[in-house]
């Protein structure tokens, strides 16, 4: 499944300014974060939990889905005849 992390990227920029700071706060490398944001690997439950903490991104339990589980819309590339 492919996820849209635009809202998460915006929240990182808003709260921490840099993705490298976010990666450090959730305990992963910048390379690992890049892999996750580019849908090459998945965020773990522990990483999501850390990301939502008040001193990191301050995301409420009700909003987790909007940041981590929004499906990327893929337009059908077939031409209609």
PDB file of N, CA, C and O in Angstrom:
ATOM      1  N   UNK A   1       0.839  -1.178   0.000  1.00  0.00           N
ATOM      2  CA  UNK A   1       0.000   0.000   0.000  1.00  0.00           C
ATOM      3  C   UNK A   1       0.890   1.250   0.000  1.00  0.00           C
ATOM      4  O   UNK A   1       1.930   1.283   0.658  1.00  0.00           O
ATOM      5  N   UNK A   2       0.472   2.257  -0.736  1.00  0.00           N
ATOM      6  CA  UNK A   2       1.237   3.498  -0.844  1.00  0.00           C
ATOM      7  C   UNK A   2       0.517   4.588  -0.057  1.00  0.00           C
ATOM      8  O   UNK A   2      -0.672   4.837  -0.253  1.00  0.00           O
ATOM      9  N   UNK A   3       1.266   5.230   0.840  1.00  0.00           N
ATOM     10  CA  UNK A   3       0.685   6.274   1.681  1.00  0.00           C
ATOM     11  C   UNK A   3       1.168   7.657   1.274  1.00  0.00           C
ATOM     12  O   UNK A   3       2.271   7.822   0.752  1.00  0.00           O
ATOM     13  N   UNK A   4       0.321   8.642   1.525  1.00  0.00           N
ATOM     14  CA  UNK A   4       0.632  10.046   1.261  1.00  0.00           C
ATOM     15  C   UNK A   4       1.105  10.676   2.569  1.00  0.00           C
ATOM     16  O   UNK A   4       0.318  10.837   3.501  1.00  0.00           O
ATOM     17  N   UNK A   5       2.376  11.029   2.639  1.00  0.00           N
ATOM     18  CA  UNK A   5       2.940  11.596   3.857  1.00  0.00           C
ATOM     19  C   UNK A   5       3.103  13.113   3.795  1.00  0.00           C
ATOM     20  O   UNK A   5       3.875  13.678   4.570  1.00  0.00           O
ATOM     21  N   UNK A   6       2.390  13.784   2.886  1.00  0.00           N
ATOM     22  CA  UNK A   6       2.510  15.239   2.781  1.00  0.00           C
ATOM     23  C   UNK A   6       2.122  15.948   4.076  1.00  0.00           C
ATOM     24  O   UNK A   6       2.788  16.897   4.488  1.00  0.00           O
ATOM     25  N   UNK A   7       1.062  15.497   4.708  1.00  0.00           N
ATOM     26  CA  UNK A   7       0.625  16.131   5.959  1.00  0.00           C
ATOM     27  C   UNK A   7       1.664  15.887   7.060  1.00  0.00           C
ATOM     28  O   UNK A   7       1.934  16.784   7.859  1.00  0.00           O
ATOM     29  N   UNK A   8       2.240  14.702   7.110  1.00  0.00           N
ATOM     30  CA  UNK A   8       3.278  14.391   8.088  1.00  0.00           C
ATOM     31  C   UNK A   8       4.511  15.262   7.845  1.00  0.00           C
ATOM     32  O   UNK A   8       5.084  15.807   8.788  1.00  0.00           O
ATOM     33  N   UNK A   9       4.913  15.389   6.595  1.00  0.00           N
ATOM     34  CA  UNK A   9       6.075  16.240   6.263  1.00  0.00           C
ATOM     35  C   UNK A   9       5.817  17.690   6.693  1.00  0.00           C
ATOM     36  O   UNK A   9       6.717  18.355   7.204  1.00  0.00           O
ATOM     37  N   UNK A  10       4.607  18.169   6.488  1.00  0.00           N
ATOM     38  CA  UNK A  10       4.256  19.528   6.902  1.00  0.00           C
ATOM     39  C   UNK A  10       4.320  19.699   8.412  1.00  0.00           C
ATOM     40  O   UNK A  10       4.786  20.724   8.910  1.00  0.00           O
ATOM     41  N   UNK A  11       3.854  18.699   9.131  1.00  0.00           N
ATOM     42  CA  UNK A  11       3.871  18.751  10.597  1.00  0.00           C
ATOM     43  C   UNK A  11       5.310  18.724  11.113  1.00  0.00           C
ATOM     44  O   UNK A  11       5.644  19.423  12.070  1.00  0.00           O
ATOM     45  N   UNK A  12       6.152  17.922  10.482  1.00  0.00           N
ATOM     46  CA  UNK A  12       7.568  17.874  10.866  1.00  0.00           C
ATOM     47  C   UNK A  12       8.189  19.248  10.684  1.00  0.00           C
ATOM     48  O   UNK A  12       8.891  19.742  11.567  1.00  0.00           O
ATOM     49  N   UNK A  13       7.930  19.863   9.542  1.00  0.00           N
ATOM     50  CA  UNK A  13       8.491  21.186   9.253  1.00  0.00           C
ATOM     51  C   UNK A  13       7.961  22.225  10.244  1.00  0.00           C
ATOM     52  O   UNK A  13       8.713  23.075  10.721  1.00  0.00           O
ATOM     53  N   UNK A  14       6.675  22.153  10.547  1.00  0.00           N
ATOM     54  CA  UNK A  14       6.038  23.097  11.467  1.00  0.00           C
ATOM     55  C   UNK A  14       6.599  22.974  12.887  1.00  0.00           C
ATOM     56  O   UNK A  14       6.912  23.978  13.526  1.00  0.00           O
ATOM     57  N   UNK A  15       6.723  21.740  13.373  1.00  0.00           N
ATOM     58  CA  UNK A  15       7.099  21.521  14.772  1.00  0.00           C
ATOM     59  C   UNK A  15       8.605  21.447  15.007  1.00  0.00           C
ATOM     60  O   UNK A  15       9.097  21.937  16.024  1.00  0.00           O
ATOM     61  N   UNK A  16       9.342  20.836  14.073  1.00  0.00           N
ATOM     62  CA  UNK A  16      10.764  20.566  14.319  1.00  0.00           C
ATOM     63  C   UNK A  16      11.700  21.203  13.298  1.00  0.00           C
ATOM     64  O   UNK A  16      12.916  21.211  13.491  1.00  0.00           O
ATOM     65  N   UNK A  17      11.156  21.724  12.238  1.00  0.00           N
ATOM     66  CA  UNK A  17      11.871  22.384  11.159  1.00  0.00           C
ATOM     67  C   UNK A  17      12.565  21.423  10.197  1.00  0.00           C
ATOM     68  O   UNK A  17      12.470  21.593   8.982  1.00  0.00           O
ATOM     69  N   UNK A  18      13.262  20.415  10.727  1.00  0.00           N
ATOM     70  CA  UNK A  18      14.042  19.525   9.868  1.00  0.00           C
ATOM     71  C   UNK A  18      13.674  18.054  10.065  1.00  0.00           C
ATOM     72  O   UNK A  18      13.412  17.613  11.184  1.00  0.00           O
ATOM     73  N   UNK A  19      13.658  17.304   8.966  1.00  0.00           N
ATOM     74  CA  UNK A  19      13.389  15.876   9.043  1.00  0.00           C
ATOM     75  C   UNK A  19      14.475  15.155   9.831  1.00  0.00           C
ATOM     76  O   UNK A  19      14.198  14.146  10.479  1.00  0.00           O
ATOM     77  N   UNK A  20      15.705  15.657   9.785  1.00  0.00           N
ATOM     78  CA  UNK A  20      16.806  15.025  10.521  1.00  0.00           C
ATOM     79  C   UNK A  20      16.555  15.073  12.031  1.00  0.00           C
ATOM     80  O   UNK A  20      16.893  14.127  12.743  1.00  0.00           O
ATOM     81  N   UNK A  21      15.971  16.158  12.521  1.00  0.00           N
ATOM     82  CA  UNK A  21      15.632  16.286  13.949  1.00  0.00           C
ATOM     83  C   UNK A  21      14.538  15.280  14.295  1.00  0.00           C
ATOM     84  O   UNK A  21      14.591  14.633  15.341  1.00  0.00           O
ATOM     85  N   UNK A  22      13.551  15.152  13.419  1.00  0.00           N
ATOM     86  CA  UNK A  22      12.472  14.193  13.632  1.00  0.00           C
ATOM     87  C   UNK A  22      13.024  12.770  13.702  1.00  0.00           C
ATOM     88  O   UNK A  22      12.666  12.006  14.599  1.00  0.00           O
ATOM     89  N   UNK A  23      13.891  12.416  12.759  1.00  0.00           N
ATOM     90  CA  UNK A  23      14.476  11.075  12.737  1.00  0.00           C
ATOM     91  C   UNK A  23      15.190  10.781  14.055  1.00  0.00           C
ATOM     92  O   UNK A  23      15.036   9.703  14.628  1.00  0.00           O
ATOM     93  N   UNK A  24      15.963  11.740  14.522  1.00  0.00           N
ATOM     94  CA  UNK A  24      16.695  11.565  15.778  1.00  0.00           C
ATOM     95  C   UNK A  24      15.737  11.362  16.955  1.00  0.00           C
ATOM     96  O   UNK A  24      15.966  10.504  17.807  1.00  0.00           O
ATOM     97  N   UNK A  25      14.671  12.150  16.996  1.00  0.00           N
ATOM     98  CA  UNK A  25      13.720  12.072  18.108  1.00  0.00           C
ATOM     99  C   UNK A  25      12.971  10.740  18.161  1.00  0.00           C
ATOM    100  O   UNK A  25      12.583  10.284  19.237  1.00  0.00           O
ATOM    101  N   UNK A  26      12.766  10.115  16.993  1.00  0.00           N
ATOM    102  CA  UNK A  26      12.068   8.823  17.016  1.00  0.00           C
ATOM    103  C   UNK A  26      13.044   7.645  16.967  1.00  0.00           C
ATOM    104  O   UNK A  26      12.629   6.488  16.924  1.00  0.00           O
ATOM    105  N   UNK A  27      14.341   7.950  16.973  1.00  0.00           N
ATOM    106  CA  UNK A  27      15.348   6.906  17.103  1.00  0.00           C
ATOM    107  C   UNK A  27      15.709   6.144  15.844  1.00  0.00           C
ATOM    108  O   UNK A  27      16.057   4.964  15.904  1.00  0.00           O
ATOM    109  N   UNK A  28      15.626   6.823  14.691  1.00  0.00           N
ATOM    110  CA  UNK A  28      16.027   6.176  13.437  1.00  0.00           C
ATOM    111  C   UNK A  28      16.980   7.098  12.677  1.00  0.00           C
ATOM    112  O   UNK A  28      17.096   8.283  12.991  1.00  0.00           O
ATOM    113  N   UNK A  29      17.649   6.547  11.687  1.00  0.00           N
ATOM    114  CA  UNK A  29      18.569   7.350  10.881  1.00  0.00           C
ATOM    115  C   UNK A  29      17.786   8.174   9.855  1.00  0.00           C
ATOM    116  O   UNK A  29      16.613   7.913   9.588  1.00  0.00           O
ATOM    117  N   UNK A  30      18.459   9.168   9.293  1.00  0.00           N
ATOM    118  CA  UNK A  30      17.838   9.976   8.245  1.00  0.00           C
ATOM    119  C   UNK A  30      17.541   9.120   7.014  1.00  0.00           C
ATOM    120  O   UNK A  30      16.537   9.331   6.334  1.00  0.00           O
ATOM    121  N   UNK A  31      18.413   8.158   6.733  1.00  0.00           N
ATOM    122  CA  UNK A  31      18.205   7.252   5.594  1.00  0.00           C
ATOM    123  C   UNK A  31      16.953   6.403   5.819  1.00  0.00           C
ATOM    124  O   UNK A  31      16.149   6.220   4.906  1.00  0.00           O
ATOM    125  N   UNK A  32      16.795   5.888   7.042  1.00  0.00           N
ATOM    126  CA  UNK A  32      15.609   5.083   7.361  1.00  0.00           C
ATOM    127  C   UNK A  32      14.344   5.925   7.240  1.00  0.00           C
ATOM    128  O   UNK A  32      13.334   5.452   6.719  1.00  0.00           O
ATOM    129  N   UNK A  33      14.390   7.168   7.715  1.00  0.00           N
ATOM    130  CA  UNK A  33      13.224   8.043   7.602  1.00  0.00           C
ATOM    131  C   UNK A  33      12.876   8.305   6.144  1.00  0.00           C
ATOM    132  O   UNK A  33      11.708   8.249   5.759  1.00  0.00           O
ATOM    133  N   UNK A  34      13.874   8.585   5.347  1.00  0.00           N
ATOM    134  CA  UNK A  34      13.650   8.819   3.922  1.00  0.00           C
ATOM    135  C   UNK A  34      12.982   7.603   3.277  1.00  0.00           C
ATOM    136  O   UNK A  34      12.066   7.747   2.467  1.00  0.00           O
ATOM    137  N   UNK A  35      13.440   6.428   3.636  1.00  0.00           N
ATOM    138  CA  UNK A  35      12.859   5.193   3.118  1.00  0.00           C
ATOM    139  C   UNK A  35      11.378   5.075   3.488  1.00  0.00           C
ATOM    140  O   UNK A  35      10.557   4.658   2.671  1.00  0.00           O
ATOM    141  N   UNK A  36      11.052   5.441   4.705  1.00  0.00           N
ATOM    142  CA  UNK A  36       9.667   5.365   5.170  1.00  0.00           C
ATOM    143  C   UNK A  36       8.793   6.413   4.470  1.00  0.00           C
ATOM    144  O   UNK A  36       7.681   6.104   4.044  1.00  0.00           O
ATOM    145  N   UNK A  37       9.288   7.638   4.351  1.00  0.00           N
ATOM    146  CA  UNK A  37       8.518   8.704   3.720  1.00  0.00           C
ATOM    147  C   UNK A  37       8.343   8.493   2.218  1.00  0.00           C
ATOM    148  O   UNK A  37       7.459   9.082   1.596  1.00  0.00           O
ATOM    149  N   UNK A  38       9.200   7.642   1.642  1.00  0.00           N
ATOM    150  CA  UNK A  38       9.103   7.335   0.218  1.00  0.00           C
ATOM    151  C   UNK A  38       8.482   5.958  -0.033  1.00  0.00           C
ATOM    152  O   UNK A  38       8.623   5.388  -1.115  1.00  0.00           O
ATOM    153  N   UNK A  39       7.791   5.432   0.991  1.00  0.00           N
ATOM    154  CA  UNK A  39       7.037   4.180   0.885  1.00  0.00           C
ATOM    155  C   UNK A  39       7.893   2.967   0.521  1.00  0.00           C
ATOM    156  O   UNK A  39       7.412   2.031  -0.117  1.00  0.00           O
ATOM    157  N   UNK A  40       9.143   2.987   0.923  1.00  0.00           N
ATOM    158  CA  UNK A  40      10.020   1.831   0.674  1.00  0.00           C
ATOM    159  C   UNK A  40      10.032   0.907   1.892  1.00  0.00           C
ATOM    160  O   UNK A  40      10.351  -0.276   1.773  1.00  0.00           O
ATOM    161  N   UNK A  41       9.684   1.448   3.059  1.00  0.00           N
ATOM    162  CA  UNK A  41       9.519   0.657   4.283  1.00  0.00           C
ATOM    163  C   UNK A  41       8.430   1.317   5.116  1.00  0.00           C
ATOM    164  O   UNK A  41       8.020   2.445   4.841  1.00  0.00           O
ATOM    165  N   UNK A  42       7.967   0.605   6.138  1.00  0.00           N
ATOM    166  CA  UNK A  42       6.845   1.086   6.950  1.00  0.00           C
ATOM    167  C   UNK A  42       7.309   1.618   8.303  1.00  0.00           C
ATOM    168  O   UNK A  42       8.323   1.182   8.847  1.00  0.00           O
ATOM    169  N   UNK A  43       6.550   2.564   8.826  1.00  0.00           N
ATOM    170  CA  UNK A  43       6.767   3.025  10.195  1.00  0.00           C
ATOM    171  C   UNK A  43       6.324   1.911  11.141  1.00  0.00           C
ATOM    172  O   UNK A  43       5.315   1.251  10.893  1.00  0.00           O
ATOM    173  N   UNK A  44       7.070   1.701  12.218  1.00  0.00           N
ATOM    174  CA  UNK A  44       6.659   0.727  13.232  1.00  0.00           C
ATOM    175  C   UNK A  44       5.700   1.403  14.200  1.00  0.00           C
ATOM    176  O   UNK A  44       5.608   2.630  14.235  1.00  0.00           O
ATOM    177  N   UNK A  45       4.997   0.616  14.973  1.00  0.00           N
ATOM    178  CA  UNK A  45       4.087   1.160  15.986  1.00  0.00           C
ATOM    179  C   UNK A  45       4.867   2.003  16.996  1.00  0.00           C
ATOM    180  O   UNK A  45       4.386   3.047  17.436  1.00  0.00           O
ATOM    181  N   UNK A  46       6.055   1.558  17.359  1.00  0.00           N
ATOM    182  CA  UNK A  46       6.885   2.305  18.315  1.00  0.00           C
ATOM    183  C   UNK A  46       7.292   3.655  17.750  1.00  0.00           C
ATOM    184  O   UNK A  46       7.262   4.657  18.465  1.00  0.00           O
ATOM    185  N   UNK A  47       7.674   3.700  16.478  1.00  0.00           N
ATOM    186  CA  UNK A  47       8.064   4.959  15.840  1.00  0.00           C
ATOM    187  C   UNK A  47       6.880   5.924  15.770  1.00  0.00           C
ATOM    188  O   UNK A  47       7.036   7.120  16.013  1.00  0.00           O
ATOM    189  N   UNK A  48       5.710   5.407  15.442  1.00  0.00           N
ATOM    190  CA  UNK A  48       4.511   6.249  15.378  1.00  0.00           C
ATOM    191  C   UNK A  48       4.183   6.788  16.769  1.00  0.00           C
ATOM    192  O   UNK A  48       3.854   7.963  16.926  1.00  0.00           O
ATOM    193  N   UNK A  49       4.274   5.933  17.758  1.00  0.00           N
ATOM    194  CA  UNK A  49       4.001   6.341  19.137  1.00  0.00           C
ATOM    195  C   UNK A  49       4.951   7.456  19.579  1.00  0.00           C
ATOM    196  O   UNK A  49       4.517   8.445  20.170  1.00  0.00           O
ATOM    197  N   UNK A  50       6.237   7.298  19.294  1.00  0.00           N
ATOM    198  CA  UNK A  50       7.225   8.333  19.639  1.00  0.00           C
ATOM    199  C   UNK A  50       6.942   9.626  18.880  1.00  0.00           C
ATOM    200  O   UNK A  50       7.039  10.715  19.446  1.00  0.00           O
ATOM    201  N   UNK A  51       6.592   9.508  17.602  1.00  0.00           N
ATOM    202  CA  UNK A  51       6.328  10.679  16.763  1.00  0.00           C
ATOM    203  C   UNK A  51       5.171  11.511  17.302  1.00  0.00           C
ATOM    204  O   UNK A  51       5.165  12.735  17.170  1.00  0.00           O
ATOM    205  N   UNK A  52       4.194  10.846  17.907  1.00  0.00           N
ATOM    206  CA  UNK A  52       2.999  11.529  18.383  1.00  0.00           C
ATOM    207  C   UNK A  52       3.173  12.205  19.742  1.00  0.00           C
ATOM    208  O   UNK A  52       2.310  12.971  20.171  1.00  0.00           O
ATOM    209  N   UNK A  53       4.275  11.928  20.412  1.00  0.00           N
ATOM    210  CA  UNK A  53       4.502  12.510  21.739  1.00  0.00           C
ATOM    211  C   UNK A  53       4.481  14.035  21.687  1.00  0.00           C
ATOM    212  O   UNK A  53       4.790  14.644  20.663  1.00  0.00           O
ATOM    213  N   UNK A  54       4.114  14.625  22.804  1.00  0.00           N
ATOM    214  CA  UNK A  54       3.950  16.076  22.910  1.00  0.00           C
ATOM    215  C   UNK A  54       5.208  16.848  22.523  1.00  0.00           C
ATOM    216  O   UNK A  54       5.118  17.895  21.882  1.00  0.00           O
ATOM    217  N   UNK A  55       6.376  16.340  22.906  1.00  0.00           N
ATOM    218  CA  UNK A  55       7.621  17.062  22.617  1.00  0.00           C
ATOM    219  C   UNK A  55       8.192  16.740  21.235  1.00  0.00           C
ATOM    220  O   UNK A  55       9.265  17.225  20.875  1.00  0.00           O
ATOM    221  N   UNK A  56       7.477  15.923  20.468  1.00  0.00           N
ATOM    222  CA  UNK A  56       7.919  15.623  19.102  1.00  0.00           C
ATOM    223  C   UNK A  56       6.948  16.316  18.141  1.00  0.00           C
ATOM    224  O   UNK A  56       7.163  17.479  17.800  1.00  0.00           O
ATOM    225  N   UNK A  57       5.888  15.636  17.697  1.00  0.00           N
ATOM    226  CA  UNK A  57       4.934  16.262  16.767  1.00  0.00           C
ATOM    227  C   UNK A  57       3.600  16.611  17.402  1.00  0.00           C
ATOM    228  O   UNK A  57       2.782  17.299  16.791  1.00  0.00           O
ATOM    229  N   UNK A  58       3.371  16.142  18.625  1.00  0.00           N
ATOM    230  CA  UNK A  58       2.145  16.452  19.358  1.00  0.00           C
ATOM    231  C   UNK A  58       0.897  16.140  18.521  1.00  0.00           C
ATOM    232  O   UNK A  58       0.073  17.016  18.256  1.00  0.00           O
ATOM    233  N   UNK A  59       0.780  14.879  18.117  1.00  0.00           N
ATOM    234  CA  UNK A  59      -0.364  14.424  17.326  1.00  0.00           C
ATOM    235  C   UNK A  59      -1.287  13.630  18.246  1.00  0.00           C
ATOM    236  O   UNK A  59      -0.841  12.721  18.947  1.00  0.00           O
ATOM    237  N   UNK A  60      -2.562  13.972  18.242  1.00  0.00           N
ATOM    238  CA  UNK A  60      -3.520  13.266  19.094  1.00  0.00           C
ATOM    239  C   UNK A  60      -3.794  11.870  18.535  1.00  0.00           C
ATOM    240  O   UNK A  60      -3.605  11.611  17.347  1.00  0.00           O
ATOM    241  N   UNK A  61      -4.238  10.991  19.409  1.00  0.00           N
ATOM    242  CA  UNK A  61      -4.553   9.618  19.020  1.00  0.00           C
ATOM    243  C   UNK A  61      -5.577   9.593  17.890  1.00  0.00           C
ATOM    244  O   UNK A  61      -5.496   8.752  16.995  1.00  0.00           O
ATOM    245  N   UNK A  62      -6.530  10.503  17.929  1.00  0.00           N
ATOM    246  CA  UNK A  62      -7.585  10.559  16.905  1.00  0.00           C
ATOM    247  C   UNK A  62      -7.071  10.983  15.533  1.00  0.00           C
ATOM    248  O   UNK A  62      -7.712  10.710  14.518  1.00  0.00           O
ATOM    249  N   UNK A  63      -5.914  11.650  15.495  1.00  0.00           N
ATOM    250  CA  UNK A  63      -5.391  12.178  14.236  1.00  0.00           C
ATOM    251  C   UNK A  63      -4.283  11.333  13.610  1.00  0.00           C
ATOM    252  O   UNK A  63      -3.792  11.669  12.532  1.00  0.00           O
ATOM    253  N   UNK A  64      -3.886  10.254  14.259  1.00  0.00           N
ATOM    254  CA  UNK A  64      -2.781   9.426  13.763  1.00  0.00           C
ATOM    255  C   UNK A  64      -3.011   8.988  12.312  1.00  0.00           C
ATOM    256  O   UNK A  64      -2.094   9.035  11.492  1.00  0.00           O
ATOM    257  N   UNK A  65      -4.223   8.568  12.007  1.00  0.00           N
ATOM    258  CA  UNK A  65      -4.532   8.095  10.663  1.00  0.00           C
ATOM    259  C   UNK A  65      -4.285   9.123   9.582  1.00  0.00           C
ATOM    260  O   UNK A  65      -3.840   8.778   8.487  1.00  0.00           O
ATOM    261  N   UNK A  66      -4.570  10.384   9.872  1.00  0.00           N
ATOM    262  CA  UNK A  66      -4.382  11.452   8.893  1.00  0.00           C
ATOM    263  C   UNK A  66      -2.915  11.636   8.530  1.00  0.00           C
ATOM    264  O   UNK A  66      -2.596  12.002   7.399  1.00  0.00           O
ATOM    265  N   UNK A  67      -2.033  11.389   9.468  1.00  0.00           N
ATOM    266  CA  UNK A  67      -0.600  11.600   9.253  1.00  0.00           C
ATOM    267  C   UNK A  67       0.128  10.363   8.739  1.00  0.00           C
ATOM    268  O   UNK A  67       1.070  10.479   7.954  1.00  0.00           O
ATOM    269  N   UNK A  68      -0.303   9.172   9.178  1.00  0.00           N
ATOM    270  CA  UNK A  68       0.445   7.962   8.872  1.00  0.00           C
ATOM    271  C   UNK A  68      -0.268   6.960   7.974  1.00  0.00           C
ATOM    272  O   UNK A  68       0.374   6.049   7.452  1.00  0.00           O
ATOM    273  N   UNK A  69      -1.577   7.102   7.778  1.00  0.00           N
ATOM    274  CA  UNK A  69      -2.309   6.076   7.037  1.00  0.00           C
ATOM    275  C   UNK A  69      -3.236   6.629   5.967  1.00  0.00           C
ATOM    276  O   UNK A  69      -4.228   5.984   5.626  1.00  0.00           O
ATOM    277  N   UNK A  70      -2.941   7.798   5.432  1.00  0.00           N
ATOM    278  CA  UNK A  70      -3.724   8.338   4.330  1.00  0.00           C
ATOM    279  C   UNK A  70      -3.206   7.715   3.040  1.00  0.00           C
ATOM    280  O   UNK A  70      -2.032   7.860   2.698  1.00  0.00           O
ATOM    281  N   UNK A  71      -4.079   7.028   2.335  1.00  0.00           N
ATOM    282  CA  UNK A  71      -3.670   6.377   1.090  1.00  0.00           C
ATOM    283  C   UNK A  71      -3.412   7.422   0.015  1.00  0.00           C
ATOM    284  O   UNK A  71      -4.147   8.401  -0.115  1.00  0.00           O
ATOM    285  N   UNK A  72      -2.366   7.197  -0.742  1.00  0.00           N
ATOM    286  CA  UNK A  72      -2.048   8.081  -1.866  1.00  0.00           C
ATOM    287  C   UNK A  72      -3.010   7.762  -3.001  1.00  0.00           C
ATOM    288  O   UNK A  72      -3.201   6.600  -3.360  1.00  0.00           O
ATOM    289  N   UNK A  73      -3.603   8.789  -3.554  1.00  0.00           N
ATOM    290  CA  UNK A  73      -4.510   8.592  -4.672  1.00  0.00           C
ATOM    291  C   UNK A  73      -3.695   8.372  -5.934  1.00  0.00           C
ATOM    292  O   UNK A  73      -2.807   9.159  -6.263  1.00  0.00           O
ATOM    293  N   UNK A  74      -4.005   7.306  -6.623  1.00  0.00           N
ATOM    294  CA  UNK A  74      -3.314   7.017  -7.874  1.00  0.00           C
ATOM    295  C   UNK A  74      -4.333   7.094  -8.996  1.00  0.00           C
ATOM    296  O   UNK A  74      -5.301   6.334  -9.028  1.00  0.00           O
ATOM    297  N   UNK A  75      -4.106   8.008  -9.903  1.00  0.00           N
ATOM    298  CA  UNK A  75      -5.022   8.157 -11.025  1.00  0.00           C
ATOM    299  C   UNK A  75      -4.775   7.054 -12.040  1.00  0.00           C
ATOM    300  O   UNK A  75      -3.634   6.678 -12.310  1.00  0.00           O
ATOM    301  N   UNK A  76      -5.839   6.557 -12.582  1.00  0.00           N
ATOM    302  CA  UNK A  76      -5.734   5.521 -13.594  1.00  0.00           C
ATOM    303  C   UNK A  76      -5.126   6.125 -14.849  1.00  0.00           C
ATOM    304  O   UNK A  76      -5.644   7.105 -15.385  1.00  0.00           O
ATOM    305  N   UNK A  77      -4.035   5.545 -15.315  1.00  0.00           N
ATOM    306  CA  UNK A  77      -3.328   6.120 -16.453  1.00  0.00           C
ATOM    307  C   UNK A  77      -3.868   5.632 -17.805  1.00  0.00           C
ATOM    308  O   UNK A  77      -3.381   6.060 -18.851  1.00  0.00           O
ATOM    309  N   UNK A  78      -4.862   4.746 -17.792  1.00  0.00           N
ATOM    310  CA  UNK A  78      -5.424   4.265 -19.051  1.00  0.00           C
ATOM    311  C   UNK A  78      -6.236   5.372 -19.729  1.00  0.00           C
ATOM    312  O   UNK A  78      -6.924   6.163 -19.084  1.00  0.00           O
ATOM    313  N   UNK A  79      -6.123   5.388 -21.037  1.00  0.00           N
ATOM    314  CA  UNK A  79      -6.922   6.347 -21.800  1.00  0.00           C
ATOM    315  C   UNK A  79      -8.282   5.732 -22.077  1.00  0.00           C
ATOM    316  O   UNK A  79      -8.386   4.545 -22.386  1.00  0.00           O
ATOM    317  N   UNK A  80      -9.302   6.529 -21.969  1.00  0.00           N
ATOM    318  CA  UNK A  80     -10.650   6.052 -22.255  1.00  0.00           C
ATOM    319  C   UNK A  80     -10.879   6.163 -23.759  1.00  0.00           C
ATOM    320  O   UNK A  80     -10.649   7.212 -24.360  1.00  0.00           O
ATOM    321  N   UNK A  81     -11.330   5.073 -24.350  1.00  0.00           N
ATOM    322  CA  UNK A  81     -11.553   5.059 -25.804  1.00  0.00           C
ATOM    323  C   UNK A  81     -13.004   5.228 -26.127  1.00  0.00           C
ATOM    324  O   UNK A  81     -13.378   5.240 -27.300  1.00  0.00           O
TER     325      UNK A  81
END
